[in-house]
Amino acid sequence: MSKAFTKESDGDDDDEVGLPPLPPGGRNYITPQGFARLKGELLDLIDNERPRIVEIVHWAASNGDRSENGDYLYGKKRLREIDRRIRFLTKRLEIAEVVDPSVHAGSEQIYFGATVTYVDDEGEERTITIMGIDEADSARQQVSWIAPVSRALLKARVGDEVALPTPAGVRTLEVLDVTYPEPGSAAG
């Protein structure tokens, strides 16, 4: 059979391409601020972005030949992207477990939402905040709670040393400081 008559998938139905998976049977921990951001994005897509693109596609379709109509083709592609993102956000929000890190304010033990300062065995000091999978931003020193460094640090206390397995061997991290947002603050 000629290749011209085969339909190849372009991956449009792949809901979670390039997105971090949740651990099997795990929970989708997220801060209240992260939950609000995801919900806001979902509502914006449903209430604003999607209707706007539907209107453009409808207008473009009324112009005749759709095979060479850039507005129509781009609009349909954008609708698929929006629908895929809506499905993804809906699934993530359904399984989200909102955890307010401020309930641990004043604690020296590391839980979800902690901002942790540690020093490694080479003397390099770092500060990270343990966040949800869908809200962690490495540019802001936020690390997902399922990241190896987070998993090594969770449950440790100030002064504890923990082992962090890496491809280059096991590293030792010493916890120097643990902080949480104050109750009622809008950290995030």
Secondary structure, 3 states (H helix, E strand, C coil): CCHHHCCCCCCCCCCCCCCCCCCCCCCEEECHHHHHHHHHHHHHHHHHHHHHHHHHHHHHHCCCCCCCCHHHHHHHHHHHHHHHHHHHHHHHHHCEEECCHHHHCCCCECCCCCEEEEEECCCCEEEEEEECCCCCCHHHCEEECCCHHHHHHCCCECCCEEEEEECCEEEEEEEEEEECCCCCCCCC
